[in-house]
Amino acid sequence: MNNRSHEQAIALAAVFQAATLVEQLARTGDIAGDASDPLIKSLFEQSPAHFNDVYGDPKLNLGIGLRQLQVVCKRDPRGLNPDVTRYALSLLHLERKLFKSPAMISQLGQGIDAASRQAQHFSPTHENTVAALAGLYKQTLSNLSFRIRVTGNPTYLQTNYTANRVRALLLAGIRGAILWRQVGGKRWHLLTNRKRYLKACEELLNQPSRH
């Protein structure tokens, strides 16, 4: 298995992990543990020296996304969540819309630079930082012609806490989609490279964790 297949699987796993956590937040108002932390932190890795600097250990940090990608590639109806799949595919589509708007890409870069100062003062996952990232998503990507419609429990979605985390995770999902494209990912790969992605996910999930 070449490194490029691993890189594409990792980037896609980030997209699917973001989609999974958005679905959980919208439905239950919360997510377990710190599964969102690697995704939020990835937004501040804009010029990494190495690919692995973006997410760190994929087995530890992207296990949810890797397993969800496995389910999608296997086309196993027992494990498929329609909303998760819809969010993930929507993120890939939205990234393509963003790619055609250099001005918005620049605006996002400036906004992330501003949010990074809050991340340094508080922490990358502090509620103030998350709110800044959510505001950036709302000011930029929410204004494109294609918008991601998140469905769930209105009781949770109407709270600032949940809405901010959902938007920040969608922004992090876009980060994964951008990275996937940068390492050669194409939408048709989800059809033609399913076996390759399955093998990559299996290898990544079975490799010893890095400490």
N, CA, C and O of each residue as an XYZ file, in Angstrom:
844
protein
N       0.850     -1.190      0.000
C       0.000      0.000      0.000
C       0.886      1.240      0.000
O       1.728      1.402      0.883
N       0.701      2.110     -0.980
C       1.560      3.285     -1.042
C       1.079      4.366     -0.085
O      -0.069      4.361      0.359
N       1.977      5.286      0.221
C       1.665      6.347      1.168
C       0.523      7.228      0.685
O      -0.248      7.746      1.494
N       0.407      7.401     -0.634
C      -0.657      8.249     -1.158
C      -2.037      7.680     -0.826
O      -2.954      8.436     -0.506
N      -2.191      6.378     -0.898
C      -3.468      5.759     -0.531
C      -3.765      5.976      0.947
O      -4.908      6.239      1.322
N      -2.745      5.867      1.780
C      -2.918      6.134      3.211
C      -3.311      7.588      3.436
O      -4.212      7.878      4.224
N      -2.636      8.499      2.746
C      -2.923      9.924      2.922
C      -4.348     10.254      2.503
O      -5.044     11.000      3.191
N      -4.778      9.704      1.383
C      -6.151      9.957      0.936
C      -7.160      9.381      1.922
O      -8.181     10.008      2.207
N      -6.880      8.195      2.440
C      -7.793      7.577      3.406
C      -7.860      8.396      4.690
O      -8.934      8.551      5.271
N      -6.728      8.918      5.135
C      -6.699      9.732      6.353
C      -7.499     11.017      6.162
O      -8.292     11.395      7.025
N      -7.290     11.684      5.034
C      -8.023     12.927      4.773
C      -9.525     12.664      4.664
O     -10.331     13.428      5.193
N      -9.897     11.585      3.979
C     -11.316     11.229      3.878
C     -11.883     10.858      5.246
O     -13.027     11.187      5.560
N     -11.083     10.177      6.051
C     -11.529      9.813      7.395
C     -11.835     11.058      8.214
O     -12.772     11.062      9.012
N     -11.051     12.111      8.021
C     -11.321     13.367      8.727
C     -12.669     13.939      8.305
O     -13.421     14.450      9.135
N     -12.969     13.850      7.014
C     -14.265     14.321      6.518
C     -15.397     13.506      7.144
O     -16.391     14.067      7.605
N     -15.242     12.194      7.156
C     -16.298     11.333      7.694
C     -16.398     11.433      9.216
O     -17.483     11.267      9.775
N     -15.289     11.700      9.884
C     -15.365     11.894     11.335
C     -16.111     13.186     11.649
O     -16.935     13.224     12.562
N     -15.825     14.234     10.899
C     -16.556     15.489     11.086
C     -18.046     15.274     10.838
O     -18.882     15.757     11.601
N     -18.373     14.554      9.776
C     -19.777     14.288      9.446
C     -20.459     13.477     10.542
O     -21.606     13.745     10.898
N     -19.752     12.488     11.072
C     -20.309     11.646     12.137
C     -20.583     12.459     13.392
O     -21.630     12.304     14.020
N     -19.649     13.321     13.755
C     -19.813     14.120     14.970
C     -20.896     15.181     14.802
O     -21.613     15.490     15.754
N     -21.019     15.735     13.608
C     -22.105     16.687     13.342
C     -23.455     15.995     13.516
O     -24.372     16.552     14.119
N     -23.567     14.789     12.988
C     -24.824     14.041     13.122
C     -25.134     13.764     14.592
O     -26.281     13.896     15.018
N     -24.121     13.381     15.365
C     -24.333     13.099     16.789
C     -24.741     14.356     17.549
O     -25.648     14.322     18.380
N     -24.065     15.459     17.259
C     -24.401     16.722     17.921
C     -25.830     17.144     17.609
O     -26.579     17.545     18.500
N     -26.199     17.050     16.339
C     -27.530     17.486     15.924
C     -28.625     16.616     16.533
O     -29.730     17.089     16.798
N     -28.312     15.362     16.749
C     -29.319     14.424     17.261
C     -29.362     14.379     18.777
O     -30.441     14.265     19.359
N     -28.195     14.467     19.437
C     -28.145     14.272     20.890
C     -27.675     15.505     21.664
O     -27.824     15.566     22.884
N     -27.109     16.482     20.959
C     -26.624     17.679     21.634
C     -25.233     17.550     22.207
O     -24.736     18.485     22.835
N     -24.588     16.404     22.005
C     -23.243     16.225     22.567
C     -22.519     15.127     21.799
O     -23.121     14.374     21.035
N     -21.219     15.058     22.021
C     -20.415     13.980     21.451
C     -19.530     13.422     22.550
O     -19.160     14.122     23.493
N     -19.204     12.165     22.413
C     -18.440     11.493     23.460
C     -16.964     11.856     23.381
O     -16.382     11.940     22.299
N     -16.377     12.067     24.543
C     -14.931     12.227     24.631
C     -14.398     13.431     23.879
O     -15.059     14.464     23.770
N     -13.181     13.272     23.361
C     -12.494     14.374     22.702
C     -12.315     14.106     21.210
O     -11.310     14.500     20.618
N     -13.291     13.436     20.609
C     -13.174     13.043     19.199
C     -13.079     14.238     18.262
O     -12.547     14.122     17.158
N     -13.592     15.387     18.695
C     -13.552     16.565     17.826
C     -12.218     17.311     17.909
O     -11.902     18.109     17.027
N     -11.444     17.059     18.950
C     -10.220     17.840     19.171
C      -9.240     17.786     17.999
O      -8.772     18.837     17.562
N      -8.909     16.596     17.470
C      -7.952     16.560     16.352
C      -8.459     17.311     15.121
O      -7.671     17.881     14.367
N      -9.773     17.306     14.925
C     -10.345     17.993     13.767
C     -10.230     19.504     13.930
O      -9.828     20.206     13.002
N     -10.585     20.001     15.112
C     -10.496     21.443     15.355
C      -9.037     21.900     15.280
O      -8.732     22.934     14.684
N      -8.156     21.133     15.880
C      -6.738     21.500     15.877
C      -6.156     21.497     14.466
O      -5.223     22.247     14.178
N      -6.698     20.660     13.588
C      -6.175     20.586     12.216
C      -6.358     21.900     11.466
O      -5.615     22.193     10.529
N      -7.340     22.685     11.874
C      -7.585     23.967     11.208
C      -6.418     24.929     11.383
O      -6.228     25.842     10.579
N      -5.649     24.719     12.428
C      -4.531     25.619     12.703
C      -3.208     25.076     12.164
O      -2.147     25.655     12.396
N      -3.287     23.957     11.443
C      -2.109     23.393     10.768
C      -2.216     23.738      9.284
O      -2.484     22.871      8.453
N      -2.006     24.993      8.970
C      -2.204     25.456      7.598
C      -0.998     25.207      6.695
O      -1.151     25.070      5.481
N       0.179     25.148      7.270
C       1.395     24.909      6.469
C       2.253     23.851      7.156
O       3.368     24.139      7.592
N       1.736     22.627      7.253
C       2.478     21.584      7.975
C       3.745     21.173      7.229
O       3.780     21.138      5.999
N       4.771     20.867      7.994
C       6.019     20.394      7.388
C       5.841     18.995      6.815
O       6.450     18.644      5.805
N       5.002     18.205      7.468
C       4.749     16.834      7.031
C       3.249     16.558      7.080
O       2.526     17.160      7.874
N       2.792     15.657      6.241
C       1.371     15.310      6.190
C       0.857     14.884      7.564
O      -0.230     15.291      7.975
N       1.630     14.072      8.270
C       1.174     13.538      9.557
C       1.061     14.605     10.644
O       0.502     14.346     11.710
N       1.587     15.801     10.382
C       1.464     16.878     11.363
C       0.023     17.376     11.479
O      -0.345     17.988     12.481
N      -0.785     17.116     10.464
C      -2.147     17.663     10.452
C      -3.028     16.978     11.492
O      -3.713     17.652     12.262
N      -3.017     15.651     11.523
C      -3.912     14.917     12.420
C      -3.190     14.061     13.453
O      -3.830     13.508     14.348
N      -1.883     13.942     13.348
C      -1.177     13.080     14.283
C      -1.447     11.615     13.980
O      -1.566     11.223     12.819
N      -1.539     10.821     15.018
C      -1.743      9.378     14.869
C      -3.165      9.107     14.371
O      -4.121      9.356     15.104
N      -3.328      8.602     13.145
C      -4.686      8.390     12.622
C      -5.487      7.360     13.405
O      -6.704      7.490     13.536
N      -4.815      6.339     13.926
C      -5.536      5.313     14.685
C      -6.141      5.909     15.954
O      -7.280      5.604     16.305
N      -5.382      6.754     16.635
C      -5.863      7.365     17.873
C      -6.846      8.501     17.614
O      -7.844      8.640     18.322
N      -6.563      9.307     16.603
C      -7.299     10.560     16.425
C      -8.414     10.512     15.394
O      -9.322     11.344     15.420
N      -8.353      9.540     14.482
C      -9.356      9.477     13.414
C     -10.002      8.099     13.319
O     -10.492      7.708     12.260
N     -10.001      7.371     14.425
C     -10.581      6.027     14.414
C     -12.042      6.023     14.008
O     -12.476      5.147     13.261
N     -12.806      6.995     14.494
C     -14.233      7.076     14.144
C     -14.393      7.251     12.640
O     -15.209      6.579     12.010
N     -13.612      8.153     12.078
C     -13.712      8.418     10.647
C     -13.228      7.258      9.795
O     -13.824      6.957      8.761
N     -12.153      6.604     10.219
C     -11.643      5.455      9.468
C     -12.670      4.325      9.441
O     -12.876      3.688      8.408
N     -13.307      4.082     10.579
C     -14.313      3.009     10.624
C     -15.552      3.379      9.804
O     -16.157      2.519      9.165
N     -15.922      4.649      9.826
C     -17.070      5.069      9.027
C     -16.755      4.978      7.538
O     -17.616      4.606      6.740
N     -15.538      5.313      7.166
C     -15.125      5.184      5.767
C     -15.157      3.721      5.341
O     -15.534      3.410      4.211
N     -14.766      2.828      6.234
C     -14.857      1.395      5.940
C     -16.295      0.990      5.639
O     -16.557      0.270      4.675
N     -17.220      1.455      6.466
C     -18.637      1.117      6.281
C     -19.128      1.596      4.921
O     -19.825      0.873      4.209
N     -18.757      2.821      4.571
C     -19.202      3.390      3.295
C     -18.606      2.616      2.121
O     -19.300      2.323      1.147
N     -17.329      2.289      2.217
C     -16.676      1.569      1.119
C     -17.200      0.143      0.980
O     -17.234     -0.404     -0.123
N     -17.607     -0.455      2.093
C     -18.183     -1.802      2.044
C     -19.629     -1.777      1.555
O     -20.187     -2.799      1.156
N     -20.223     -0.576      1.598
C     -21.641     -0.421      1.244
C     -22.512     -1.333      2.097
O     -23.447     -1.967      1.607
N     -22.188     -1.382      3.366
C     -22.921     -2.228      4.306
C     -24.129     -1.451      4.830
O     -23.961     -0.525      5.625
N     -25.342     -1.808      4.402
C     -26.525     -1.044      4.818
C     -26.767     -1.081      6.321
O     -27.438     -0.203      6.864
N     -26.229     -2.089      6.995
C     -26.447     -2.191      8.444
C     -25.691     -1.102      9.196
O     -26.105     -0.697     10.283
N     -24.593     -0.628      8.628
C     -23.800      0.373      9.330
C     -23.916      1.767      8.761
O     -23.418      2.726      9.351
N     -24.573      1.891      7.612
C     -24.663      3.194      6.958
C     -25.658      4.100      7.672
O     -26.769      3.689      8.006
N     -25.242      5.323      7.897
C     -26.139      6.349      8.427
C     -26.352      7.361      7.305
O     -25.405      8.040      6.907
N     -27.563      7.475      6.794
C     -27.801      8.354      5.640
C     -27.376      9.800      5.881
O     -26.850     10.451      4.978
N     -27.602     10.303      7.092
C     -27.235     11.693      7.376
C     -25.720     11.876      7.372
O     -25.215     12.866      6.844
N     -24.998     10.927      7.958
C     -23.536     11.013      7.974
C     -22.996     11.004      6.547
O     -22.135     11.811      6.197
N     -23.504     10.094      5.734
C     -23.058     10.018      4.341
C     -23.390     11.306      3.597
O     -22.578     11.814      2.823
N     -24.581     11.825      3.834
C     -24.990     13.073      3.168
C     -24.094     14.230      3.572
O     -23.677     15.018      2.723
N     -23.794     14.339      4.859
C     -22.926     15.428      5.313
C     -21.529     15.308      4.696
O     -20.948     16.302      4.260
N     -20.999     14.087      4.664
C     -19.646     13.887      4.134
C     -19.585     14.246      2.649
O     -18.685     14.965      2.217
N     -20.534     13.750      1.881
C     -20.550     14.061      0.446
C     -20.807     15.549      0.216
O     -20.279     16.137     -0.728
N     -21.612     16.147      1.075
C     -21.875     17.584      0.961
C     -20.617     18.393      1.247
O     -20.381     19.418      0.608
N     -19.815     17.944      2.195
C     -18.553     18.628      2.492
C     -17.610     18.574      1.293
O     -16.949     19.562      0.974
N     -17.550     17.426      0.635
C     -16.701     17.303     -0.550
C     -17.202     18.217     -1.666
O     -16.409     18.823     -2.387
N     -18.516     18.308     -1.800
C     -19.097     19.177     -2.831
C     -18.870     20.652     -2.495
O     -18.553     21.456     -3.371
N     -19.034     20.992     -1.226
C     -18.859     22.382     -0.806
C     -17.411     22.829     -0.995
O     -17.149     23.980     -1.345
N     -16.482     21.918     -0.763
C     -15.068     22.259     -0.965
C     -14.797     22.610     -2.419
O     -13.999     23.503     -2.705
N     -15.453     21.915     -3.338
C     -15.268     22.231     -4.754
C     -15.825     23.612     -5.075
O     -15.258     24.333     -5.896
N     -16.927     23.985     -4.436
C     -17.476     25.333     -4.612
C     -16.497     26.370     -4.068
O     -16.262     27.405     -4.691
N     -15.935     26.079     -2.908
C     -14.971     26.987     -2.292
C     -13.750     27.165     -3.183
O     -13.223     28.271     -3.306
N     -13.301     26.088     -3.801
C     -12.103     26.113     -4.643
C     -12.235     27.133     -5.775
O     -11.236     27.662     -6.262
N     -13.465     27.401     -6.186
C     -13.714     28.338     -7.283
C     -13.834     29.781     -6.806
O     -14.122     30.677     -7.600
N     -13.615     30.009     -5.511
C     -13.743     31.355     -4.946
C     -12.459     31.749     -4.215
O     -12.384     31.627     -2.992
N     -11.451     32.219     -4.949
C     -10.182     32.613     -4.311
C     -10.360     33.667     -3.224
O      -9.643     33.657     -2.224
N     -11.315     34.577     -3.416
C     -11.538     35.623     -2.419
C     -11.991     35.017     -1.094
O     -11.552     35.446     -0.027
N     -12.866     34.023     -1.166
C     -13.342     33.387      0.063
C     -12.238     32.557      0.706
O     -12.139     32.499      1.932
N     -11.415     31.921     -0.107
C     -10.282     31.168      0.433
C      -9.372     32.103      1.218
O      -8.899     31.755      2.300
N      -9.128     33.289      0.669
C      -8.301     34.278      1.358
C      -8.960     34.738      2.650
O      -8.296     34.895      3.674
N     -10.271     34.952      2.596
C     -11.011     35.372      3.790
C     -10.948     34.304      4.877
O     -10.807     34.617      6.059
N     -11.052     33.051      4.470
C     -10.954     31.954      5.433
C      -9.569     31.916      6.071
O      -9.438     31.723      7.280
N      -8.544     32.101      5.255
C      -7.185     32.097      5.788
C      -6.974     33.188      6.817
O      -6.362     32.960      7.861
N      -7.482     34.376      6.521
C      -7.351     35.490      7.459
C      -8.141     35.214      8.737
O      -7.688     35.527      9.838
N      -9.327     34.623      8.577
C     -10.150     34.318      9.742
C      -9.522     33.261     10.633
O      -9.606     33.344     11.858
N      -8.898     32.274     10.020
C      -8.234     31.229     10.807
C      -7.013     31.800     11.519
O      -6.711     31.410     12.647
N      -6.314     32.717     10.866
C      -5.187     33.385     11.531
C      -5.668     34.122     12.780
O      -5.021     34.082     13.826
N      -6.812     34.794     12.656
C      -7.368     35.517     13.804
C      -7.792     34.541     14.897
O      -7.547     34.778     16.080
N      -8.431     33.445     14.494
C      -8.868     32.447     15.479
C      -7.679     31.778     16.152
O      -7.767     31.365     17.308
N      -6.567     31.671     15.430
C      -5.385     31.023     16.012
C      -4.840     31.826     17.185
O      -4.251     31.266     18.110
N      -5.036     33.133     17.145
C      -4.589     33.956     18.274
C      -5.432     33.660     19.511
O      -4.921     33.650     20.631
N      -6.728     33.420     19.301
C      -7.572     33.005     20.425
C      -7.174     31.617     20.910
O      -7.176     31.338     22.109
N      -6.834     30.752     19.959
C      -6.418     29.395     20.325
C      -5.161     29.419     21.180
O      -5.008     28.612     22.096
N      -4.267     30.346     20.876
C      -3.040     30.466     21.663
C      -3.330     31.026     23.051
O      -2.691     30.644     24.032
N      -4.299     31.932     23.122
C      -4.633     32.557     24.407
C      -5.439     31.610     25.296
O      -5.184     31.505     26.496
N      -6.402     30.929     24.704
C      -7.236     29.980     25.451
C      -6.728     28.560     25.181
O      -5.854     28.058     25.888
N      -7.283     27.928     24.160
C      -6.829     26.628     23.654
C      -7.548     26.421     22.327
O      -8.558     27.076     22.071
N      -7.052     25.524     21.476
C      -7.718     25.324     20.183
C      -9.174     24.884     20.299
O      -9.985     25.168     19.417
N      -9.504     24.189     21.392
C     -10.866     23.662     21.520
C     -11.697     24.413     22.560
O     -12.795     23.979     22.906
N     -11.181     25.534     23.058
C     -11.936     26.354     24.009
C     -13.191     26.897     23.333
O     -13.198     27.124     22.124
N     -14.247     27.104     24.109
C     -15.517     27.538     23.526
C     -15.393     28.874     22.794
O     -16.115     29.110     21.826
N     -14.494     29.749     23.237
C     -14.298     31.021     22.536
C     -13.673     30.808     21.162
O     -14.049     31.461     20.189
N     -12.712     29.886     21.093
C     -12.087     29.563     19.810
C     -13.096     28.904     18.883
O     -13.177     29.238     17.700
N     -13.864     27.967     19.425
C     -14.887     27.282     18.629
C     -15.914     28.287     18.106
O     -16.354     28.186     16.961
N     -16.292     29.246     18.934
C     -17.251     30.268     18.507
C     -16.676     31.113     17.373
O     -17.395     31.482     16.444
N     -15.383     31.419     17.448
C     -14.739     32.198     16.387
C     -14.728     31.416     15.075
O     -14.982     31.979     14.010
N     -14.436     30.128     15.154
C     -14.432     29.287     13.955
C     -15.842     29.150     13.383
O     -16.035     29.169     12.167
N     -16.815     29.013     14.268
C     -18.207     28.917     13.819
C     -18.635     30.201     13.118
O     -19.307     30.161     12.087
N     -18.242     31.337     13.685
C     -18.566     32.614     13.063
C     -17.927     32.751     11.695
O     -18.525     33.304     10.772
N     -16.714     32.248     11.569
C     -16.017     32.292     10.282
C     -16.752     31.454      9.241
O     -16.906     31.872      8.094
N     -17.203     30.273      9.647
C     -17.969     29.425      8.725
C     -19.240     30.144      8.274
O     -19.589     30.134      7.094
N     -19.918     30.763      9.229
C     -21.186     31.434      8.922
C     -20.976     32.617      7.979
O     -21.811     32.883      7.114
N     -19.857     33.326      8.148
C     -19.574     34.500      7.322
C     -19.094     34.138      5.917
O     -19.143     34.969      5.010
N     -18.638     32.921      5.738
C     -18.033     32.542      4.459
C     -18.806     31.416      3.773
O     -19.600     31.668      2.867
N     -18.580     30.210      4.193
C     -19.129     29.045      3.499
C     -20.653     29.008      3.499
O     -21.265     28.455      2.585
N     -21.261     29.594      4.519
C     -22.728     29.619      4.562
C     -23.315     30.502      3.471
O     -24.513     30.440      3.199
N     -22.476     31.325      2.844
C     -22.963     32.242      1.816
C     -22.776     31.715      0.397
O     -23.152     32.385     -0.565
N     -22.205     30.533      0.258
C     -22.076     29.943     -1.071
C     -23.444     29.459     -1.558
O     -24.378     29.306     -0.771
N     -23.542     29.222     -2.857
C     -24.833     28.820     -3.431
C     -25.295     27.471     -2.900
O     -26.494     27.207     -2.819
N     -24.337     26.616     -2.536
C     -24.671     25.316     -1.952
C     -24.441     25.385     -0.448
O     -23.368     25.786      0.004
N     -25.446     24.995      0.320
C     -25.330     25.019      1.775
C     -25.656     23.644      2.334
O     -26.516     22.933      1.815
N     -24.958     23.283      3.394
C     -25.212     21.996      4.049
C     -26.357     22.168      5.037
O     -26.297     23.005      5.937
N     -27.384     21.378      4.860
C     -28.550     21.450      5.741
C     -28.422     20.372      6.814
O     -28.498     19.176      6.530
N     -28.227     20.818      8.039
C     -28.080     19.894      9.164
C     -29.446     19.691      9.810
O     -30.119     20.653     10.181
N     -29.843     18.440      9.939
C     -31.127     18.112     10.558
C     -30.882     17.381     11.871
O     -29.865     16.710     12.042
N     -31.818     17.520     12.785
C     -31.674     16.868     14.082
C     -32.725     17.368     15.042
O     -33.832     17.728     14.639
N     -32.375     17.389     16.311
C     -33.292     17.831     17.355
C     -33.214     19.355     17.475
O     -32.168     19.885     17.848
N     -34.300     20.065     17.165
C     -34.263     21.537     17.225
C     -33.878     22.071     18.601
O     -33.291     23.148     18.710
N     -34.203     21.328     19.639
C     -33.862     21.767     20.996
C     -32.360     21.981     21.131
O     -31.915     22.926     21.781
N     -31.588     21.100     20.516
C     -30.133     21.217     20.585
C     -29.599     22.184     19.533
O     -28.722     23.000     19.818
N     -30.128     22.091     18.326
C     -29.595     22.892     17.225
C     -29.801     24.387     17.434
O     -29.081     25.201     16.856
N     -30.773     24.746     18.253
C     -31.057     26.163     18.479
C     -30.199     26.777     19.579
O     -30.274     27.981     19.823
N     -29.386     25.963     20.241
C     -28.494     26.508     21.264
C     -27.179     26.937     20.627
O     -26.706     26.308     19.680
N     -26.592     28.006     21.148
C     -25.317     28.482     20.610
C     -24.228     27.425     20.763
O     -23.375     27.270     19.889
N     -24.264     26.703     21.874
C     -23.249     25.680     22.137
C     -23.203     24.659     21.000
O     -22.140     24.388     20.442
N     -24.363     24.097     20.665
C     -24.410     23.075     19.620
C     -24.172     23.675     18.245
O     -23.416     23.123     17.446
N     -24.812     24.803     17.966
C     -24.666     25.426     16.645
C     -23.211     25.784     16.363
O     -22.730     25.591     15.246
N     -22.513     26.301     17.359
C     -21.106     26.662     17.165
C     -20.245     25.434     16.905
O     -19.374     25.449     16.036
N     -20.488     24.387     17.652
C     -19.682     23.177     17.471
C     -19.969     22.527     16.117
O     -19.061     22.007     15.469
N     -21.221     22.559     15.696
C     -21.570     22.005     14.383
C     -20.845     22.767     13.281
O     -20.247     22.159     12.394
N     -20.895     24.090     13.333
C     -20.255     24.894     12.280
C     -18.734     24.734     12.304
O     -18.094     24.665     11.255
N     -18.164     24.676     13.499
C     -16.711     24.492     13.591
C     -16.304     23.135     13.022
O     -15.270     23.018     12.366
N     -17.111     22.119     13.273
C     -16.815     20.787     12.737
C     -16.997     20.741     11.223
O     -16.241     20.061     10.528
N     -17.986     21.451     10.712
C     -18.143     21.519      9.256
C     -16.928     22.200      8.625
O     -16.457     21.788      7.565
N     -16.433     23.236      9.280
C     -15.227     23.905      8.786
C     -14.040     22.945      8.811
O     -13.230     22.922      7.884
N     -13.945     22.159      9.876
C     -12.875     21.165      9.966
C     -13.045     20.082      8.899
O     -12.062     19.557      8.375
N     -14.294     19.756      8.584
C     -14.546     18.799      7.510
C     -14.082     19.329      6.164
O     -13.567     18.577      5.337
N     -14.266     20.622      5.948
C     -13.770     21.258      4.724
C     -12.247     21.177      4.677
O     -11.664     20.980      3.610
N     -11.604     21.330      5.834
C     -10.139     21.189      5.903
C      -9.726     19.800      5.420
O      -8.770     19.660      4.656
N     -10.447     18.782      5.866
C     -10.150     17.429      5.420
C     -10.383     17.255      3.928
O      -9.610     16.581      3.247
N     -11.453     17.864      3.421
C     -11.765     17.764      1.991
C     -10.696     18.452      1.145
O     -10.322     17.953      0.083
N     -10.207     19.593      1.617
C      -9.126     20.292      0.912
C      -7.877     19.422      0.886
O      -7.215     19.290     -0.143
N      -7.569     18.832      2.033
C      -6.382     17.980      2.121
C      -6.517     16.769      1.201
O      -5.551     16.367      0.552
N      -7.704     16.196      1.147
C      -7.946     15.044      0.272
C      -7.670     15.413     -1.184
O      -7.028     14.658     -1.913
N      -8.152     16.562     -1.592
C      -7.893     17.004     -2.968
C      -6.404     17.252     -3.183
O      -5.863     16.931     -4.242
N      -5.745     17.819     -2.183
C      -4.322     18.137     -2.322
C      -3.455     16.890     -2.477
O      -2.394     16.945     -3.098
N      -3.903     15.772     -1.917
C      -3.127     14.527     -2.054
C      -3.689     13.641     -3.167
O      -3.426     12.439     -3.211
N      -4.461     14.249     -4.059
C      -4.887     13.546     -5.264
C      -6.272     12.946     -5.235
O      -6.640     12.220     -6.159
N      -7.060     13.224     -4.197
C      -8.398     12.656     -4.107
C      -9.365     13.249     -5.120
O      -9.371     14.458     -5.351
N     -10.175     12.396     -5.718
C     -11.228     12.807     -6.650
C     -12.534     12.140     -6.223
O     -12.527     11.054     -5.645
N     -13.648     12.802     -6.512
C     -14.929     12.243     -6.069
C     -15.172     10.851     -6.632
O     -15.741      9.997     -5.953
N     -14.743     10.616     -7.870
C     -14.979      9.293     -8.450
C     -14.136      8.212     -7.787
O     -14.394      7.023     -7.977
N     -13.120      8.617     -7.003
C     -12.332      7.625     -6.264
C     -13.190      6.877     -5.244
O     -12.885      5.739     -4.886
N     -14.270      7.524     -4.776
C     -15.147      6.848     -3.820
C     -15.816      5.627     -4.444
O     -16.268      4.726     -3.737
N     -15.875      5.607     -5.765
C     -16.420      4.448     -6.471
C     -15.313      3.509     -6.945
O     -15.402      2.293     -6.777
N     -14.271      4.088     -7.540
C     -13.243      3.256     -8.174
C     -12.171      2.764     -7.210
O     -11.526      1.747     -7.467
N     -11.974      3.475     -6.101
C     -10.881      3.127     -5.181
C     -11.382      2.534     -3.867
O     -10.675      2.561     -2.860
N     -12.590      2.004     -3.880
C     -13.157      1.505     -2.622
C     -12.284      0.423     -1.991
O     -12.047      0.452     -0.783
N     -11.806     -0.523     -2.783
C     -10.981     -1.604     -2.232
C      -9.658     -1.059     -1.698
O      -9.152     -1.518     -0.674
N      -9.113     -0.084     -2.399
C      -7.853      0.512     -1.957
C      -8.044      1.248     -0.634
O      -7.206      1.155      0.263
N      -9.152      1.978     -0.520
C      -9.423      2.694      0.725
C      -9.710      1.727      1.871
O      -9.302      1.964      3.008
N     -10.410      0.645      1.569
C     -10.677     -0.355      2.604
C      -9.378     -0.929      3.152
O      -9.211     -1.071      4.364
N      -8.465     -1.253      2.252
C      -7.182     -1.812      2.676
C      -6.389     -0.790      3.479
O      -5.763     -1.130      4.483
N      -6.419      0.459      3.034
C      -5.696      1.512      3.755
C      -6.265      1.694      5.159
O      -5.513      1.819      6.125
N      -7.597      1.711      5.271
C      -8.229      1.856      6.592
C      -7.844      0.709      7.511
O      -7.534      0.915      8.684
N      -7.867     -0.500      6.968
C      -7.518     -1.673      7.770
C      -6.075     -1.575      8.265
O      -5.789     -1.857      9.429
N      -5.181     -1.179      7.381
C      -3.771     -1.068      7.763
C      -3.567      0.029      8.804
O      -2.800     -0.143      9.751
N      -4.252      1.153      8.626
C      -4.096      2.261      9.565
C      -4.669      1.921     10.943
O      -4.104      2.304     11.967
N      -5.786      1.206     10.961
C      -6.408      0.844     12.233
C      -5.651     -0.268     12.954
O      -5.757     -0.411     14.172
N      -4.893     -1.048     12.200
C      -4.164     -2.167     12.802
C      -2.711     -1.844     13.130
O      -2.021     -2.643     13.763
N      -2.251     -0.681     12.701
C      -0.855     -0.353     12.971
C      -0.684      0.050     14.432
O      -1.628      0.551     15.043
N       0.502     -0.157     15.004
C       0.738      0.250     16.393
C       0.566      1.756     16.540
O       0.977      2.526     15.672
N      -0.038      2.164     17.633
C      -0.231      3.590     17.877
C       1.105      4.253     18.155
O       1.992      3.673     18.781
N       1.227      5.500     17.669
C       2.440      6.267     17.929
C       2.262      7.054     19.209
O       1.220      7.676     19.416
N       3.247      7.036     20.056
C       3.186      7.770     21.327
C       4.324      8.774     21.388
O       4.457      9.497     22.375
